[in-house]
Amino acid sequence: MNLEPEYREGLDQLAAHYKEVLALLGEDPTREGLEKTPMRVAKAMQVLTRGYTQDVRKVLTDALFEEKYNQMVIVKDIDFFSMCEHHMLPFFGKVHVAYIPNGYITGLSKIARVVDIFSHRLQVQERMTQQIKDCIQDTLKPLGVMVVVEAKHLCMQMRGVEKQNSVTTTSDFSGAFNQAKTREEFMNLIRPK
């Protein structure tokens, strides 16, 4: 069984650039502890950005089922890890997604896969929130979608303002979630008990 993911074209070039970066930082990239680091980092970066090569809409339509259910469907506490495009440092947290079907549902795991694909790109939290909502809205055509993302950003914790306990929350919604009552119901359902 091969546990290594498939790597994309350009892996060797990426590793060569990381070797150069190590040297520019004042390190000796040929010393024992760093000798294999450039390739490890290149492979890690390809894994962390694998979302660029995945068809997010196909994920949803591969498990599309006709169903006459028109109440809120919520998938909450979806763990995610992403890379901030401004500093290329991680941000991570939870995504909560709700949609109200309009004749079609998708497999519940597919909602988590949508989050995974968009989070495995260089991102800002605001855009990622909107992309998840837009993808579900455009693909499933539900009566409404709402997405809430709660994240910690290492660019705020390790550098800059160095605020260790800050959490950033973003949301985006469409359709039936434009009504305050529907949004409130969703927010009440995702609150920790």
TIBASE-15308 format. One record per residue: residue in three letters; z, y, x of N, C-alpha, C in turn; residue number from 1. Coordinates in Angstrom, 3 decimals, always signed. Atoms other than C-alpha are relative to their C-alpha. Layout:
<sites>
['Ala', [Z, Y, X], [Z, Y, X], [Z, Y, X], NUM] ...
</sites>
This chain:
<sites>
['Met', [+0.000, -1.183, +0.843], [+0.000, +0.000, +0.000], [+0.000, +1.244, +0.886], 1] ['Asn', [+0.120, -1.227, -0.783], [-1.058, +3.381, +1.428], [+0.810, +1.114, -0.669], 2] ['Leu', [-0.842, -1.049, +0.553], [+1.674, +5.983, +0.849], [-0.477, +1.395, +0.375], 3] ['Glu', [+0.514, -1.309, -0.419], [-0.239, +8.783, +2.597], [-0.986, +0.529, -1.031], 4] ['Pro', [+0.982, -0.563, +0.927], [-2.043, +11.119, +0.218], [-1.325, +0.233, +0.717], 5] ['Glu', [+1.290, -0.336, -0.598], [-5.703, +11.849, +0.751], [+0.037, +1.451, +0.444], 6] ['Tyr', [+0.015, -1.372, -0.508], [-6.102, +14.904, +2.918], [-1.403, +0.563, -0.113], 7] ['Arg', [+1.277, -0.671, +0.192], [-8.838, +17.450, +2.461], [-0.658, +0.323, +1.334], 8] ['Glu', [+0.758, -0.446, -1.164], [-11.502, +18.587, +4.862], [+0.717, +1.198, +0.624], 9] ['Gly', [-0.595, -1.133, -0.698], [-10.269, +21.036, +7.494], [+1.388, -0.268, +0.551], 10] ['Leu', [-1.353, +0.328, -0.452], [-7.026, +19.205, +8.353], [+0.166, +0.249, +1.502], 11] ['Asp', [-0.100, -0.189, -1.447], [-7.706, +19.199, +12.119], [-0.034, +1.483, +0.375], 12] ['Gln', [+0.071, -1.444, -0.271], [-8.643, +22.889, +12.092], [+1.318, +0.679, -0.365], 13] ['Leu', [-1.277, -0.559, +0.434], [-5.492, +23.731, +10.158], [+1.088, -0.302, +1.035], 14] ['Ala', [-0.979, +0.384, -1.016], [-3.385, +21.803, +12.699], [-0.183, +0.823, +1.276], 15] ['Ala', [+0.267, -0.809, -1.200], [-5.074, +23.684, +15.568], [+0.537, +1.419, -0.176], 16] ['His', [-0.535, -1.345, +0.257], [-4.138, +26.988, +13.944], [+1.522, +0.008, +0.054], 17] ['Tyr', [-1.472, +0.056, -0.062], [-0.507, +25.904, +13.534], [+0.481, -0.159, +1.443], 18] ['Lys', [-0.356, +0.115, -1.419], [-0.439, +24.923, +17.218], [-0.035, +1.386, +0.645], 19] ['Glu', [+0.121, -1.367, -0.514], [-1.611, +28.452, +18.024], [+1.155, +0.880, -0.502], 20] ['Val', [-1.118, -0.767, +0.566], [+1.031, +29.928, +15.704], [+1.277, -0.294, +0.777], 21] ['Leu', [-1.201, +0.353, -0.772], [+3.773, +28.006, +17.542], [+0.012, +0.711, +1.347], 22] ['Ala', [+0.093, -0.679, -1.296], [+2.548, +29.417, +20.847], [+0.236, +1.501, -0.160], 23] ['Leu', [-0.177, -1.439, +0.237], [+2.412, +32.951, +19.394], [+1.446, +0.355, -0.328], 24] ['Leu', [-1.419, -0.227, +0.286], [+6.035, +32.556, +18.267], [+0.865, -0.143, +1.252], 25] ['Gly', [-0.740, +0.135, -1.252], [+7.016, +31.883, +21.874], [+0.430, -1.425, +0.296], 26] ['Glu', [-0.349, +1.401, -0.206], [+7.314, +28.104, +21.621], [-1.030, -0.680, +0.892], 27] ['Asp', [+0.919, +0.847, -0.748], [+5.753, +25.419, +23.768], [-0.437, -1.125, -0.925], 28] ['Pro', [+0.427, +1.013, +0.962], [+3.690, +23.374, +21.296], [-0.250, -1.375, +0.609], 29] ['Thr', [+0.198, +1.304, -0.628], [+3.335, +20.581, +23.856], [+1.317, -0.717, +0.279], 30] ['Arg', [-1.277, +0.682, -0.256], [+7.064, +19.865, +24.163], [+0.227, -1.103, -1.028], 31] ['Glu', [-0.160, +1.215, +0.794], [+8.273, +16.571, +22.717], [+0.301, +0.269, -1.481], 32] ['Gly', [-0.394, -0.248, +1.388], [+9.889, +17.952, +19.548], [-1.065, +0.681, -0.840], 33] ['Leu', [+1.032, -0.748, +0.735], [+6.851, +20.059, +18.624], [-1.394, -0.597, +0.122], 34] ['Glu', [+1.316, +0.549, -0.293], [+4.012, +17.898, +19.868], [-0.787, -0.394, -1.267], 35] ['Lys', [+0.681, +0.445, +1.217], [+3.198, +16.446, +16.420], [+0.206, +0.967, -1.165], 36] ['Thr', [-0.301, -0.957, +1.075], [+4.435, +19.444, +14.398], [-1.242, +0.644, -0.604], 37] ['Pro', [+1.162, -0.632, +0.625], [+1.054, +21.178, +13.955], [-0.698, -0.886, -1.042], 38] ['Met', [+0.640, +0.895, +0.968], [-0.437, +18.108, +12.237], [+0.916, -0.253, -1.196], 39] ['Arg', [-0.934, +0.188, +1.114], [+2.721, +17.537, +10.178], [-0.052, +1.187, -0.958], 40] ['Val', [+0.031, -1.206, +0.838], [+2.623, +21.140, +8.944], [-1.334, +0.091, -0.737], 41] ['Ala', [+1.317, -0.032, +0.648], [-1.118, +20.942, +8.238], [-0.042, -0.962, -1.185], 42] ['Lys', [-0.044, +0.976, +1.092], [-0.592, +17.793, +6.146], [+0.901, +0.497, -1.130], 43] ['Ala', [-0.923, -0.519, +1.014], [+2.392, +19.362, +4.365], [-0.663, +1.112, -0.806], 44] ['Met', [+0.646, -1.105, +0.711], [+0.381, +22.475, +3.514], [-1.100, -0.503, -0.933], 45] ['Gln', [+1.017, +0.549, +0.908], [-2.443, +20.385, +2.079], [+0.645, -0.640, -1.220], 46] ['Val', [-0.714, +0.571, +1.142], [+0.061, +18.527, -0.107], [+0.535, +1.124, -0.894], 47] ['Leu', [-0.593, -1.100, +0.758], [+1.778, +21.770, -1.151], [-1.039, +0.844, -0.740], 48] ['Thr', [+1.067, -0.771, +0.664], [-1.586, +23.271, -2.165], [-1.040, -0.913, -0.655], 49] ['Arg', [+0.953, +0.955, +0.593], [-3.190, +20.187, -3.734], [-0.476, +0.419, -1.388], 50] ['Gly', [+0.391, -0.461, +1.328], [-3.384, +22.009, -7.066], [-1.370, +0.636, -0.043], 51] ['Tyr', [+1.341, -0.609, -0.029], [-6.578, +23.739, -5.947], [-1.104, -1.015, -0.280], 52] ['Thr', [+1.043, +1.018, +0.118], [-8.462, +20.433, -6.075], [+0.108, -0.810, -1.289], 53] ['Gln', [-0.218, +0.780, +1.213], [-7.192, +19.180, -9.450], [-0.481, +0.756, -1.239], 54] ['Asp', [+0.528, -0.579, +1.236], [-8.786, +19.781, -12.853], [+1.096, -0.026, -1.066], 55] ['Val', [-1.164, -0.080, +0.873], [-5.888, +20.965, -14.978], [-0.360, -0.249, -1.467], 56] ['Arg', [+0.384, +0.215, +1.400], [-7.785, +20.940, -18.285], [-0.301, -1.479, -0.287], 57] ['Lys', [+0.284, +1.434, +0.147], [-8.932, +17.353, -17.741], [+1.293, -0.785, -0.186], 58] ['Val', [-1.303, +0.660, +0.140], [-5.285, +16.326, -17.396], [+0.429, -0.001, -1.469], 59] ['Leu', [-0.410, -0.104, +1.403], [-4.583, +17.574, -20.927], [-0.933, -0.770, -0.934], 60] ['Thr', [+0.955, +0.632, +0.911], [-7.771, +16.244, -22.528], [-0.100, -1.510, +0.191], 61] ['Asp', [+0.003, +1.450, -0.219], [-7.419, +12.766, -20.978], [+1.003, -0.709, -0.904], 62] ['Ala', [-1.009, +0.602, +0.890], [-4.448, +12.185, -23.296], [+0.134, +0.852, -1.253], 63] ['Leu', [+0.038, -0.828, +1.203], [-5.471, +14.130, -26.390], [-0.058, -0.913, -1.219], 64] ['Phe', [-0.090, +0.864, +1.167], [-4.516, +12.564, -29.719], [+0.031, +0.834, -1.269], 65] ['Glu', [-0.028, -0.679, +1.295], [-5.219, +13.637, -33.274], [+1.315, -0.355, -0.688], 66] ['Glu', [-1.304, +0.221, +0.639], [-1.897, +14.084, -35.045], [+0.297, +1.157, -0.927], 67] ['Lys', [-0.307, -1.048, +0.976], [-0.829, +15.988, -38.150], [+1.452, +0.425, +0.118], 68] ['Tyr', [-1.360, -0.481, -0.258], [+2.393, +17.250, -36.591], [-0.120, +1.483, +0.326], 69] ['Asn', [+0.144, -1.436, -0.233], [+2.874, +21.008, -36.756], [+1.344, +0.703, +0.205], 70] ['Gln', [-1.295, -0.586, -0.377], [+6.442, +21.568, -35.567], [+0.022, +0.152, +1.520], 71] ['Met', [-0.087, -0.295, -1.419], [+7.547, +22.719, -32.146], [+0.189, -1.269, +0.847], 72] ['Val', [-0.150, +1.049, -1.006], [+7.104, +20.290, -29.234], [+0.478, +0.699, +1.270], 73] ['Ile', [-0.569, -0.647, -1.182], [+9.286, +21.194, -26.244], [+0.149, -1.014, +1.121], 74] ['Val', [-0.287, +0.755, -1.218], [+9.241, +19.792, -22.728], [+0.760, +0.980, +0.879], 75] ['Lys', [-0.817, -0.958, -0.742], [+12.106, +21.460, -20.895], [+0.516, -0.597, +1.304], 76] ['Asp', [-0.581, +0.395, -1.288], [+13.696, +21.346, -17.458], [-0.992, -0.749, +0.888], 77] ['Ile', [+1.011, +0.580, -0.888], [+10.456, +20.480, -15.665], [+0.223, +0.604, +1.388], 78] ['Asp', [-0.212, -0.478, -1.375], [+11.331, +20.753, -11.965], [-1.332, +0.370, +0.625], 79] ['Phe', [+1.210, -0.356, -0.739], [+8.795, +22.548, -9.801], [+0.381, +0.617, +1.329], 80] ['Phe', [-0.076, -0.650, -1.305], [+8.320, +23.734, -6.234], [-1.339, +0.669, +0.226], 81] ['Ser', [+1.244, -0.697, -0.292], [+5.751, +26.329, -5.243], [+0.177, +0.820, +1.267], 82] ['Met', [-0.015, -0.839, -1.196], [+4.855, +28.609, -2.359], [-0.392, +1.419, -0.388], 83] ['Cys', [+0.274, -1.412, +0.258], [+5.053, +32.386, -2.685], [-1.193, +0.434, +0.850], 84] ['Glu', [+1.191, -0.410, -0.748], [+1.692, +33.849, -1.721], [+0.252, +1.191, +0.909], 85] ['His', [-0.273, -1.177, -0.816], [+3.311, +36.931, -0.183], [+0.600, -0.347, +1.361], 86] ['His', [-0.650, +0.361, -1.267], [+5.441, +35.207, +2.487], [-0.197, -1.472, +0.367], 87] ['Met', [+0.190, +1.446, -0.171], [+4.387, +31.543, +2.134], [+1.339, -0.709, +0.203], 88] ['Leu', [-1.290, +0.667, +0.052], [+8.001, +30.604, +1.512], [+0.147, -0.609, -1.392], 89] ['Pro', [-0.122, +0.677, +1.293], [+9.070, +28.262, -1.280], [+0.738, +0.819, -1.057], 90] ['Phe', [-0.840, -0.338, +1.141], [+10.241, +29.199, -4.722], [+0.019, -1.216, -0.894], 91] ['Phe', [-0.184, +1.251, +0.728], [+11.539, +26.531, -7.061], [+0.937, +0.206, -1.175], 92] ['Gly', [-0.876, -0.111, +1.157], [+13.263, +25.953, -10.342], [-0.431, -0.921, -1.118], 93] ['Lys', [+0.292, +0.768, +1.208], [+12.617, +24.819, -13.903], [-0.999, +0.755, -0.861], 94] ['Val', [+0.943, -0.550, +0.964], [+9.818, +25.350, -16.398], [+0.309, -0.641, -1.351], 95] ['His', [-0.192, +0.474, +1.371], [+10.293, +25.058, -20.163], [-1.270, +0.376, -0.768], 96] ['Val', [+1.252, -0.219, +0.715], [+7.179, +24.670, -22.322], [+0.162, -0.459, -1.444], 97] ['Ala', [+0.051, +0.397, +1.409], [+6.804, +24.639, -26.100], [-1.389, +0.299, -0.531], 98] ['Tyr', [+1.233, -0.308, +0.726], [+3.718, +24.388, -28.256], [+0.129, -0.543, -1.410], 99] ['Ile', [+0.023, +0.442, +1.389], [+3.083, +24.002, -31.954], [-1.408, -0.537, -0.252], 100] ['Pro', [+1.319, +0.618, +0.130], [+0.236, +21.528, -32.482], [-0.774, +0.507, -1.208], 101] ['Asn', [+0.915, -0.386, +1.071], [-2.755, +22.350, -34.611], [-1.026, -1.121, -0.189], 102] ['Gly', [+0.879, +1.151, +0.198], [-4.144, +18.873, -35.304], [-0.070, -0.934, +1.192], 103] ['Tyr', [+0.060, +0.834, -1.205], [-3.874, +17.577, -31.716], [+1.269, +0.160, +0.825], 104] ['Ile', [-1.102, -0.017, -0.961], [-1.080, +16.640, -29.333], [-0.525, -0.591, +1.303], 105] ['Thr', [+0.339, +0.606, -1.282], [-1.179, +15.642, -25.697], [+1.193, -0.816, +0.466], 106] ['Gly', [-1.104, +0.774, -0.557], [+0.901, +13.149, -23.733], [+1.034, +0.930, +0.618], 107] ['Leu', [-1.060, -0.892, -0.482], [+4.264, +14.696, -22.854], [-0.026, +0.168, +1.517], 108] ['Ser', [+0.047, -0.100, -1.460], [+3.859, +13.891, -19.169], [-1.112, +0.935, +0.461], 109] ['Lys', [+1.123, -0.869, -0.371], [+0.634, +15.898, -19.189], [+0.433, +1.457, +0.092], 110] ['Ile', [-0.535, -1.360, -0.093], [+2.600, +19.110, -19.799], [+0.631, +0.190, +1.381], 111] ['Ala', [-0.605, -0.075, -1.341], [+4.604, +18.384, -16.638], [-1.071, +0.011, +1.084], 112] ['Arg', [+1.091, +0.008, -0.982], [+1.349, +17.663, -14.768], [-0.674, +1.363, +0.092], 113] ['Val', [+0.559, -1.357, -0.021], [-0.021, +21.081, -15.789], [+0.871, +0.896, +0.879], 114] ['Val', [-0.932, -0.775, -0.825], [+3.093, +22.651, -14.262], [-0.185, -0.358, +1.467], 115] ['Asp', [+0.157, +0.477, -1.374], [+2.652, +20.528, -11.137], [-1.260, +0.555, +0.653], 116] ['Ile', [+1.267, -0.467, -0.570], [-0.972, +21.543, -10.638], [+0.056, +1.488, +0.310], 117] ['Phe', [-0.050, -1.438, -0.260], [-0.390, +25.279, -11.018], [+1.043, +0.359, +1.060], 118] ['Ser', [-1.019, -0.310, -1.005], [+2.758, +25.182, -8.864], [-0.433, -0.428, +1.401], 119] ['His', [+0.500, +0.428, -1.308], [+0.865, +23.421, -6.064], [-1.199, +0.847, +0.438], 120] ['Arg', [+0.945, -1.001, -0.484], [-1.090, +26.564, -5.246], [+0.847, +1.143, +0.546], 121] ['Leu', [-0.717, -1.207, -0.390], [-0.096, +29.756, -3.465], [+0.133, +0.839, -1.260], 122] ['Gln', [-0.252, -0.568, +1.314], [+1.505, +31.613, -6.343], [+0.920, +1.213, +0.045], 123] ['Val', [-1.103, -0.884, +0.387], [+3.548, +34.397, -7.813], [+0.479, -0.569, -1.335], 124] ['Gln', [-0.582, +0.615, +1.181], [+5.882, +33.326, -10.594], [-0.624, +0.529, -1.285], 125] ['Glu', [+0.565, -0.609, +1.202], [+4.420, +35.754, -13.114], [-1.346, -0.610, -0.356], 126] ['Arg', [+1.329, +0.579, +0.236], [+0.875, +34.417, -12.707], [+0.100, -1.461, -0.404], 127] ['Met', [-0.154, +1.415, +0.317], [+1.994, +30.790, -12.737], [+0.434, -0.183, -1.451], 128] ['Thr', [-0.472, +0.063, +1.389], [+3.824, +31.369, -16.040], [-1.171, +0.194, -0.953], 129] ['Gln', [+1.145, -0.313, +0.853], [+0.704, +32.885, -17.575], [-1.068, -1.095, +0.066], 130] ['Gln', [+1.014, +1.046, -0.142], [-1.625, +30.201, -16.182], [+0.366, -1.249, -0.792], 131] ['Ile', [-0.449, +1.176, +0.753], [+0.454, +27.399, -17.701], [-0.220, +0.239, -1.491], 132] ['Lys', [+0.173, -0.333, +1.428], [+0.485, +29.143, -21.092], [-1.471, +0.022, -0.379], 133] ['Asp', [+1.427, -0.130, +0.307], [-3.229, +29.993, -21.003], [-0.703, -1.360, -0.019], 134] ['Cys', [+0.637, +1.314, -0.078], [-4.248, +26.459, -20.002], [+0.297, -0.814, -1.255], 135] ['Ile', [-0.379, +0.770, +1.189], [-2.317, +24.836, -22.853], [-0.629, +0.618, -1.246], 136] ['Gln', [+0.576, -0.685, +1.157], [-3.492, +27.465, -25.351], [-1.509, -0.241, -0.078], 137] ['Asp', [+1.457, +0.123, -0.010], [-7.161, +27.293, -24.314], [-0.484, -1.442, -0.181], 138] ['Thr', [+0.433, +1.394, +0.030], [-7.287, +23.493, -24.038], [+0.375, -0.698, -1.300], 139] ['Leu', [-0.463, +0.695, +1.208], [-5.199, +22.259, -26.983], [-0.252, +0.791, -1.282], 140] ['Lys', [+0.178, -0.884, +1.158], [-5.824, +25.247, -29.287], [+1.135, -0.160, -1.019], 141] ['Pro', [-1.128, +0.149, +0.916], [-2.299, +24.970, -30.764], [+0.237, +1.282, -0.796], 142] ['Leu', [-0.369, -1.179, +0.775], [-0.737, +27.365, -33.259], [+0.745, +1.019, +0.862], 143] ['Gly', [-0.675, -0.903, -0.932], [+1.203, +28.849, -30.346], [+0.558, -0.756, +1.184], 144] ['Val', [-0.564, +0.559, -1.232], [+2.542, +28.268, -26.840], [+1.025, +0.987, +0.532], 145] ['Met', [-0.938, -0.855, -0.715], [+5.595, +29.593, -25.019], [+0.434, -0.711, +1.270], 146] ['Val', [-0.398, +0.525, -1.300], [+6.485, +29.126, -21.363], [+1.079, +0.907, +0.558], 147] ['Val', [-1.060, -0.733, -0.696], [+9.716, +30.160, -19.628], [+0.187, -0.665, +1.359], 148] ['Val', [-0.192, +0.505, -1.359], [+10.099, +29.803, -15.855], [+1.236, +0.672, +0.590], 149] ['Glu', [-1.195, -0.488, -0.681], [+13.440, +30.152, -14.037], [-0.068, -0.491, +1.442], 150] ['Ala', [+0.209, +0.420, -1.383], [+13.226, +30.175, -10.246], [+0.851, +0.774, +0.994], 151] ['Lys', [-0.614, -0.616, -1.173], [+14.972, +30.903, -6.974], [-1.099, +0.152, +1.041], 152] ['His', [+1.043, -0.320, -0.974], [+12.808, +32.516, -4.310], [+0.617, +0.107, +1.394], 153] ['Leu', [-0.551, -0.053, -1.359], [+13.542, +31.810, -0.653], [-0.394, +1.274, +0.724], 154] ['Cys', [+0.348, -1.274, -0.630], [+11.718, +35.020, +0.267], [+1.052, +1.067, -0.320], 155] ['Met', [-1.102, -0.918, +0.324], [+14.619, +36.827, -1.463], [+1.320, -0.488, +0.587], 156] ['Gln', [-1.252, +0.565, -0.482], [+17.311, +34.489, -0.123], [+0.089, -0.050, +1.523], 157] ['Met', [-0.010, +0.185, -1.454], [+16.288, +34.000, +3.526], [-0.361, +1.258, +0.776], 158] ['Arg', [+0.468, -1.200, -0.679], [+14.784, +37.399, +4.349], [+0.136, +1.170, -0.956], 159] ['Gly', [-0.040, -1.161, +0.895], [+14.556, +40.889, +2.890], [+1.398, +0.288, -0.503], 160] ['Val', [-1.291, -0.375, +0.588], [+17.440, +41.544, +0.480], [+1.065, -1.072, +0.154], 161] ['Glu', [-0.919, +1.106, -0.232], [+19.050, +38.120, +1.183], [+1.030, -0.151, -1.121], 162] ['Lys', [-0.865, +0.202, +1.167], [+20.468, +37.677, -2.321], [-0.038, -1.482, -0.372], 163] ['Gln', [-0.032, +1.463, +0.086], [+21.537, +34.027, -2.441], [-0.009, -0.561, -1.416], 164] ['Asn', [-0.169, +0.572, +1.336], [+22.258, +33.606, -6.138], [-0.927, +0.592, -1.054], 165] ['Ser', [+0.893, -0.611, +0.986], [+19.458, +35.574, -7.758], [-0.956, -1.045, -0.579], 166] ['Val', [+0.948, +0.856, +0.711], [+17.305, +33.801, -10.335], [-0.967, +0.924, -0.726], 167] ['Thr', [+1.020, -0.783, +0.682], [+14.041, +35.212, -11.624], [-0.487, -0.785, -1.216], 168] ['Thr', [+0.470, +0.641, +1.227], [+13.038, +34.444, -15.216], [-1.232, +0.735, -0.504], 169] ['Thr', [+1.217, -0.566, +0.580], [+9.537, +34.982, -16.595], [-0.341, -0.784, -1.258], 170] ['Ser', [+0.441, +0.693, +1.208], [+8.041, +34.154, -19.970], [-1.362, +0.527, -0.426], 171] ['Asp', [+1.261, -0.409, +0.600], [+4.715, +34.267, -21.743], [-0.166, -0.830, -1.266], 172] ['Phe', [+0.123, +0.701, +1.263], [+3.791, +33.319, -25.290], [-1.237, +0.464, -0.752], 173] ['Ser', [+1.179, -0.320, +0.805], [+0.983, +33.276, -27.824], [+0.203, -0.525, -1.415], 174] ['Gly', [+0.052, +0.528, +1.355], [+0.262, +32.655, -31.479], [+1.310, +0.130, -0.750], 175] ['Ala', [-1.211, +0.018, +0.826], [+3.259, +31.636, -33.593], [+1.220, +0.532, +0.742], 176] ['Phe', [-1.150, -0.487, -0.779], [+5.596, +32.616, -30.753], [+0.029, +1.524, +0.084], 177] ['Asn', [-0.069, -1.456, +0.116], [+4.696, +36.255, -31.343], [+1.073, +0.415, -0.999], 178] ['Gln', [-1.077, -0.275, +0.951], [+7.267, +36.022, -34.144], [+1.338, -0.199, +0.697], 179] ['Ala', [-1.306, +0.037, -0.672], [+10.772, +36.785, -32.854], [+0.810, -1.224, -0.408], 180] ['Lys', [-0.778, +1.143, +0.496], [+12.288, +34.017, -35.022], [-0.412, -1.285, +0.719], 181] ['Thr', [+0.500, +1.203, -0.675], [+10.086, +31.343, -33.413], [+0.410, +0.002, +1.468], 182] ['Arg', [-0.437, -0.115, -1.400], [+10.815, +32.610, -29.890], [+1.489, -0.294, +0.119], 183] ['Glu', [-1.448, +0.197, -0.025], [+14.535, +32.659, -30.682], [+0.355, -1.477, -0.167], 184] ['Glu', [-0.236, +1.438, +0.190], [+14.418, +29.051, -31.934], [-0.240, -0.747, +1.311], 185] ['Phe', [+0.316, +0.638, -1.280], [+12.753, +27.984, -28.669], [+1.089, +0.290, +1.030], 186] ['Met', [-1.015, -0.371, -0.991], [+15.248, +29.904, -26.515], [+1.328, -0.705, -0.289], 187] ['Asn', [-1.237, +0.709, +0.354], [+18.170, +28.358, -28.415], [-0.083, -1.486, +0.364], 188] ['Leu', [+0.162, +1.412, -0.300], [+16.744, +24.885, -27.891], [-0.026, -0.305, +1.500], 189] ['Ile', [+0.032, +0.272, -1.451], [+16.341, +25.274, -24.111], [+1.296, +0.418, +0.698], 190] ['Arg', [-1.275, -0.410, -0.601], [+19.783, +26.820, -23.498], [+0.839, -1.215, +0.351], 191] ['Pro', [-0.905, +1.118, -0.343], [+22.179, +24.511, -21.642], [+1.127, -0.085, -1.031], 192] ['Lys', [-1.078, +0.244, +0.989], [+24.743, +22.998, -23.990], [+1.358, +0.116, +0.648], 193] 
</sites>
